[in-house]
């Protein structure tokens, strides 16, 4: 039933009407799954260059027109020697640059100068020793590991390592690389590749060049299918993923969420009802794009989209908007929409604009996660609790802004904010408690024990206890209005630790499938600013009293 619903959502797109392959939709086996060439190119350039587009800079720092990933990767495969001395591989870690005696003021380096660096072999040898001993990798080691992945990928592209056709051995699921193709297939692929690169030039009629490219791609697809037709994916499946890439639905979502925030401010400033109405329309459009993006990811991966940090951030933002809509309808207060749109915008911008920290690529599930039932009932429940806490954070920030402006914490306005915050936290606590218990059941199913004080489990419990203490303090009359707002903001740091800190700072425990690196300076800045904001509001309120 769910699959039918997603297919219905996708049915209106004319992008899926074409029956033939294009070069961008030709399947590539990479990263444990089959994906269109367009996805492979974007992911590859993101790893190599840190961006899905490439800008070539001259000696004076001026940039040419950005080149699409599909174009760049195609030329690397076609004329790899042209890229050997092109400074396009990104290295950011200052310690790694220092260890390799690379200029610290440069971001991009030539593959040739990296592979010939005398320190590279020593660094990778030390990295392999640590990995063999299963030691925790520090940021320096992670940077070295990324560089290794970059150079390995470039070497594979240079030497025909791209896997583009099913194996002739019916029992093998490993596809053949370009170097392993028959002469006929190899000729057909490189003809398709050359024809495709002409679509980026200014020579000849564009429509003619595209038609020739599509024809060449279709010819290769037919020859590749001859190896094992059952393993070759249908063009519609690949076209949908290419459509997802080109549409960038989550980018459009945060743009419309941000537009709603601006319109809400204008509505308050000019007391104009129409700004408020249009802001709601903007949220509806954003939420539709948000949901459509989820539908596409679920259709492509055949699983709930909550298997890594990127996906949970996007899911939490979606949950924030759901809770925002419910509380706005129930309480009929404009500030709820403002708070919800603000935090949804922040979450979606972080997910969309920090690709080096949050990997948005579509990856197969880790073995421990290969149970859609448990993935839905545990991970999605826990993440929805984060959404409720995130909305409470936004409401509390808006409320403290009014306190700074001069409203007393005992005023009717602030009391209404506190009441909404309290009810939102109640929803979050119920979801977090349920998710934590269900996580224990899943742990017993996967690892043979209900509870083991794993860092992820421990911090989820700490977050739950922290919010329970806040709610019980309010119920007992120990926590007043200002304390409730401040407590909601401070307690969210427990969520940040359970959500981000365990995976990206501690990097320890059985939940290793969620580990990542980077972004700690931004998270620390966010936490620091929130504490300063609460302290400033506290001082202002104290002086006024």
C-alpha positions in Angstrom: 0.0 0.0 0.0 2.8 2.4 0.9 4.6 1.5 -2.3 1.5 2.2 -4.4 1.2 5.6 -2.6 4.8 6.5 -3.6 4.3 5.4 -7.1 1.2 7.6 -7.3 3.3 10.6 -6.1 5.8 9.9 -8.8 3.4 9.3 -11.6 2.9 12.9 -12.5 6.6 13.5 -13.5 7.2 13.6 -17.2 10.9 12.9 -16.5 10.0 9.2 -16.3 8.1 8.9 -19.6 11.1 8.2 -21.7 11.6 4.6 -22.5 15.3 4.7 -23.4 18.5 5.1 -21.5 20.5 8.3 -21.5 24.2 8.4 -20.6 23.3 9.9 -17.2 20.9 7.0 -16.4 23.3 4.2 -17.5 23.7 2.0 -14.4 27.0 1.9 -12.5 27.7 -0.6 -9.7 29.3 1.3 -6.8 29.1 1.4 -3.1 27.2 -1.8 -2.8 24.4 -0.9 -5.1 23.4 -0.1 -8.6 23.0 3.7 -9.3 22.7 5.9 -12.4 25.9 7.4 -13.7 24.6 10.8 -12.7 24.6 9.8 -9.0 28.0 8.2 -9.3 29.4 11.3 -10.8 28.0 13.6 -8.2 29.2 11.4 -5.3 32.6 11.0 -6.9 33.2 14.7 -7.4 31.9 15.4 -3.9 34.6 13.1 -2.5 37.3 14.4 -4.8 36.5 18.1 -4.9 34.2 18.7 -1.9 31.5 19.9 -4.2 29.1 18.6 -6.9 30.4 21.2 -9.3 33.9 22.1 -10.4 35.3 25.6 -10.9 38.7 25.9 -12.6 40.7 28.8 -11.3 43.4 30.5 -13.2 46.7 31.9 -11.8 44.9 35.1 -10.8 42.2 33.3 -8.9 39.4 33.9 -11.5 37.1 31.0 -12.0 35.6 29.6 -15.2 31.9 28.7 -15.5 31.2 25.8 -13.1 31.2 22.4 -14.7 28.7 19.7 -13.7 29.9 16.5 -12.0 28.7 14.3 -14.9 30.9 16.3 -17.3 34.0 16.3 -15.0 33.9 12.6 -14.2 33.3 11.7 -17.9 36.5 13.7 -18.9 38.5 12.0 -16.1 37.5 8.6 -17.5 38.1 9.7 -21.1 41.3 11.7 -20.8 42.7 11.0 -17.3 46.2 12.4 -18.1 44.5 15.9 -18.4 43.6 15.8 -14.7 46.9 14.5 -13.3 48.2 18.1 -13.0 44.9 19.8 -12.3 44.6 21.1 -8.8 41.1 19.8 -7.9 41.5 17.3 -5.1 40.5 19.0 -1.8 42.5 18.6 1.4 41.3 20.6 4.4 42.9 19.2 7.5 45.8 21.5 8.5 47.6 18.8 10.4 47.6 16.5 7.4 48.9 19.3 5.1 51.7 20.0 7.6 52.6 16.3 7.8 52.8 16.1 4.0 54.6 19.5 3.8 51.8 20.9 1.7 51.0 24.6 1.5 48.5 25.4 4.3 46.9 28.3 2.4 45.7 26.0 -0.4 42.6 23.9 -0.5 43.1 22.0 -3.8 46.0 19.9 -5.0 47.1 18.0 -8.1 46.7 14.2 -8.0 50.3 14.0 -9.2 51.7 16.0 -6.3 49.8 14.0 -3.8 50.6 10.5 -5.1 54.3 11.4 -5.4 54.5 12.9 -1.9 57.2 11.1 0.0 55.2 11.2 3.2 52.1 9.6 1.8 53.2 6.0 2.1 54.2 6.5 5.7 50.9 8.1 6.6 48.8 5.4 4.9 50.9 2.7 6.5 50.3 4.1 10.0 46.6 4.4 9.1 46.4 0.7 8.0 48.1 -0.3 11.3 45.5 1.5 13.3 42.6 0.0 11.3 44.0 -3.5 11.6 44.2 -3.0 15.4 40.6 -1.5 15.3 41.8 1.6 17.1 39.5 4.7 17.2 40.6 7.1 14.4 41.2 10.6 15.4 40.4 13.6 13.1 43.9 13.4 11.6 43.5 9.7 10.8 40.0 10.4 9.3 41.5 13.1 7.1 44.2 10.6 5.9 41.5 8.0 5.3 39.6 10.5 3.2 42.7 11.3 1.2 43.3 7.6 0.6 39.7 7.2 -0.7 40.2 10.2 -3.0 43.4 8.8 -4.5 42.0 5.3 -4.8 38.9 6.6 -6.6 41.0 8.8 -9.0 43.2 5.8 -9.8 40.1 3.6 -10.5 38.7 6.2 -12.8 42.0 6.4 -14.6 42.4 2.7 -15.1 38.9 1.7 -16.2 37.7 0.6 -12.8 34.1 1.8 -13.4 31.7 -1.2 -13.2 29.2 -0.8 -16.0 27.9 -4.2 -17.2 26.6 -7.4 -15.5 29.0 -10.3 -15.2 28.7 -13.1 -17.8 28.9 -15.5 -14.9 25.2 -15.8 -13.9 26.2 -16.7 -10.3 28.2 -13.5 -9.8 26.7 -10.3 -8.7 29.9 -8.3 -9.2 29.7 -6.3 -12.4 32.4 -6.0 -15.0 34.6 -2.9 -15.1 35.5 -1.0 -18.3 38.8 -2.8 -18.4 37.0 -6.2 -18.4 34.4 -5.5 -21.1 34.6 -7.2 -24.5 36.1 -5.1 -27.3 32.7 -4.5 -28.8 31.2 -3.4 -25.4 34.2 -1.3 -24.7 34.0 0.5 -28.1 30.2 1.1 -27.5 30.8 2.5 -24.1 33.6 4.9 -25.1 31.5 6.0 -28.1 28.7 6.8 -25.7 31.1 8.6 -23.4 32.6 10.7 -26.2 29.2 11.5 -27.7 28.0 12.5 -24.2 30.9 14.9 -23.6 30.0 16.8 -26.8 26.7 17.8 -25.3 28.7 20.2 -23.0 30.4 21.9 -25.9 29.2 24.7 -28.1 29.7 22.9 -31.4 26.7 22.0 -33.5 23.0 21.9 -32.7 22.4 21.1 -29.0 19.3 19.0 -29.6 21.1 17.0 -32.3 24.0 16.3 -29.9 21.7 15.2 -27.1 19.8 12.9 -29.5 23.1 11.3 -30.7 24.2 10.9 -27.1 21.0 9.2 -26.1 21.2 6.9 -29.1 24.8 5.9 -28.2 23.9 5.3 -24.6 21.0 3.0 -25.6 23.2 1.0 -27.9 25.7 0.3 -25.1 22.8 -0.5 -22.7 21.5 -3.2 -25.1 25.0 -4.7 -25.4 25.6 -4.7 -21.7 22.2 -6.3 -21.0 23.3 -9.3 -23.2 25.6 -10.4 -20.4 22.8 -11.0 -17.9 19.5 -9.3 -18.6 18.0 -10.2 -15.2 20.7 -8.1 -13.4 20.2 -5.0 -15.5 17.9 -2.5 -13.7 14.9 -0.9 -15.6 15.4 2.6 -17.0 12.5 4.0 -15.0 14.2 3.1 -11.7 17.4 4.9 -12.7 15.5 7.9 -14.2 13.7 8.4 -10.9 17.0 8.7 -9.0 18.4 11.1 -11.7 15.2 13.1 -11.3 15.8 13.2 -7.5 19.3 14.5 -8.1 18.4 17.2 -10.5 15.3 18.4 -8.6 17.1 18.7 -5.2 13.7 18.7 -3.3 15.3 19.3 0.1 17.0 22.4 -1.1 13.7 23.8 -2.3 12.2 22.8 1.0 14.5 25.0 3.1 14.2 27.9 0.7 10.4 27.9 1.1 10.7 27.3 4.9 13.0 30.3 5.1 10.6 32.4 3.0 7.9 31.5 5.5 10.1 32.8 8.3 10.6 36.1 6.5 6.9 36.5 5.8 6.1 35.8 9.5 8.4 38.6 10.5 6.8 40.9 8.0 3.3 39.9 9.3 4.3 40.8 12.9 6.0 44.0 11.8 3.2 45.4 9.6 0.3 43.6 11.3 -0.7 42.3 7.9 -2.9 39.2 7.8 -2.0 38.4 4.2 1.7 38.0 5.0 0.6 35.3 7.6 -1.6 33.6 5.0 1.2 33.5 2.4 3.6 32.3 5.0 1.4 29.3 5.6 1.2 28.7 1.9 5.0 28.8 1.7 5.2 26.2 4.6 2.7 24.0 2.7 4.8 24.1 -0.5 8.0 23.5 1.5 6.4 20.5 3.3 5.2 19.1 0.0 8.7 19.2 -1.4 10.0 17.8 1.8 7.6 14.9 1.7 8.2 14.3 -2.0 11.9 14.1 -1.4 11.2 11.5 1.3 9.0 9.6 -1.2 11.7 9.5 -3.8 14.4 8.3 -1.3 12.1 5.6 0.0 11.2 4.4 -3.5 14.9 4.4 -4.6 16.2 2.6 -1.5 13.2 0.5 -0.5 13.6 1.5 3.1 12.7 4.2 5.6 15.0 7.2 5.1 16.6 7.3 8.6 19.7 5.2 8.4 22.4 7.9 8.9 22.9 11.3 10.4 21.9 13.2 7.2 18.6 11.3 6.9 17.7 11.8 10.6 18.3 15.5 10.4 15.9 15.7 7.4 13.4 13.5 9.2 13.6 15.6 12.4 12.8 18.7 10.3 9.8 16.9 8.8 8.6 16.0 12.3 9.0 19.6 13.5 6.7 20.8 10.7 4.1 18.0 11.6 4.1 19.0 15.2 4.0 22.7 14.3 0.9 22.2 12.2 -0.8 20.2 14.9 -0.1 22.7 17.7 -0.9 25.6 15.4 -4.3 24.2 14.6 -5.0 23.3 18.3 -3.8 26.5 19.9 -4.3 28.9 16.9 -1.1 30.9 17.8 1.1 32.5 15.1 4.3 32.1 17.1 4.2 28.3 16.8 4.4 28.6 13.0 7.3 31.0 13.3 9.2 28.8 15.7 8.6 25.6 13.7 9.6 27.2 10.4 12.8 28.7 12.0 14.0 25.3 13.3 13.0 23.5 10.2 14.9 26.0 8.1 18.1 25.6 10.3 17.9 21.8 10.1 17.4 21.7 6.4 20.1 24.2 5.6 22.6 22.1 7.7 21.6 19.0 5.9 21.8 20.6 2.4 24.8 22.8 2.8 27.2 20.7 4.8 27.9 17.7 2.5 31.4 17.1 3.9 29.9 16.5 7.3 26.5 15.0 6.6 26.6 12.5 3.7 23.4 12.7 1.7 24.3 9.9 -0.7 21.9 7.0 -1.0 23.7 4.1 0.7 22.7 0.4 1.3 21.8 -0.4 4.9 24.3 -1.7 7.4 23.5 -5.4 8.2 22.3 -4.5 11.8 19.8 -2.1 10.3 18.3 -4.6 7.7 14.9 -4.8 9.4 12.5 -2.1 8.1 10.1 -2.9 10.9 12.7 -2.1 13.7 14.0 0.8 11.7 10.6 2.3 11.6 9.5 1.7 15.1 12.8 2.5 16.9 14.8 5.0 14.9 11.9 6.9 13.5 10.2 7.1 17.0 13.4 8.3 18.6 13.9 10.9 15.8 10.4 12.2 16.2 11.0 12.8 19.9 14.0 15.0 18.8 11.6 16.9 16.5 9.3 17.7 19.5 12.3 18.8 21.6 13.6 20.9 18.7 10.2 22.6 18.3 10.2 23.3 22.0 13.7 24.8 21.6 12.4 27.2 18.9 9.3 28.2 21.0 11.5 28.9 24.0 13.9 31.0 21.9 11.1 33.1 20.6 9.6 33.5 24.1 13.0 34.6 25.6 13.2 37.2 22.8 10.0 38.7 24.2 11.4 38.5 27.7 14.4 40.5 26.5 12.1 43.0 24.9 10.4 43.7 28.3 7.7 41.2 28.8 7.5 39.7 32.3 7.8 35.9 32.6 4.5 36.1 34.5 2.7 37.9 31.7 -0.1 36.1 29.8 1.9 36.1 26.6 4.9 34.3 28.2 2.6 31.9 30.1 1.0 30.9 26.8 4.5 30.2 25.4 5.4 28.1 28.5 2.2 26.1 28.2 2.9 25.3 24.6 6.5 24.4 25.4 5.4 22.1 28.2 2.9 20.2 26.1 5.5 19.9 23.3 8.0 18.4 25.8 5.4 16.0 27.0 5.0 14.7 23.5 8.8 14.4 23.1 9.2 12.5 26.4 6.6 10.0 25.5 8.2 9.3 22.1 11.7 9.2 23.6 10.7 6.8 26.3 8.9 4.5 23.8 11.8 4.7 21.3 14.4 3.9 24.0 12.4 0.8 25.2 11.9 -0.3 21.6 15.6 0.2 21.0 16.3 -2.2 23.9 14.0 -4.8 22.3 15.8 -4.4 19.0 19.2 -4.7 20.8 18.0 -8.0 22.3 17.0 -9.1 18.8 20.3 -8.0 17.2 22.9 -8.3 19.9 21.4 -10.7 22.4 21.0 -8.2 25.2 18.4 -5.7 26.1 20.7 -3.1 27.7 24.5 -2.8 27.8 25.3 0.8 28.7 26.4 1.5 25.1 27.2 5.2 24.8 24.1 5.7 22.5 21.8 3.9 24.9 23.3 5.8 27.9 22.9 9.2 26.4 19.4 8.5 25.2 18.6 7.6 28.8 20.3 10.7 30.1 18.3 12.9 27.7 15.1 11.2 28.9 15.9 11.7 32.5 16.8 15.3 31.9 13.5 16.1 30.3 11.6 14.1 32.9 13.3 16.2 35.7 12.3 19.4 33.9 8.6 18.3 33.5 8.4 17.0 37.1 10.0 20.2 38.4 7.3 22.2 36.6 4.6 19.9 37.9 5.8 20.3 41.5 6.0 24.1 41.1 9.8 24.1 41.5 10.4 25.3 37.9 8.8 28.7 37.1 8.0 30.2 33.7 11.5 31.5 33.0 13.1 28.3 34.3 10.8 26.3 32.0 12.0 28.2 28.9 15.6 28.2 29.9 15.5 24.5 30.9 14.0 23.6 27.5 16.9 25.2 25.7 19.6 23.8 28.0 18.1 20.3 28.0 18.3 20.2 24.2 22.1 19.9 24.7 21.4 16.4 26.0 19.6 15.6 22.7 22.6 17.0 20.8 24.9 14.7 22.7 22.8 11.6 22.1 22.1 12.6 18.5 25.4 14.2 17.3 27.9 13.8 20.1 28.0 10.1 20.4 28.4 9.6 16.7 30.7 12.5 15.8 32.6 13.2 19.0 32.8 10.0 21.0 32.7 7.6 18.0 32.4 4.6 20.3 30.0 1.8 20.9 27.9 -0.7 18.9 26.1 2.0 16.9 29.2 2.4 14.7 26.9 2.6 11.5 26.0 6.1 12.6 29.6 7.4 13.2 30.9 10.4 11.3 33.4 13.3 11.6 33.4 17.0 11.3 31.2 19.9 12.3 32.2 20.0 16.0 33.1 23.7 15.8 29.7 24.6 14.4 27.9 22.6 17.0 30.0 24.0 19.8 29.3 27.5 18.4 25.5 26.8 18.4 25.6 25.4 22.0 27.7 28.4 23.2 25.4 31.0 21.6 22.3 29.3 23.1 23.9 29.4 26.6 24.9 33.0 26.1 21.4 33.9 25.0 19.8 32.2 28.0 22.3 34.0 30.3 21.7 37.3 28.7 17.9 36.9 29.0 18.4 35.8 32.7 20.4 39.0 33.5 17.9 41.3 31.7 15.0 39.7 33.6 16.9 39.9 36.9 17.8 43.6 36.4 14.2 44.4 35.6 12.9 42.6 38.7 
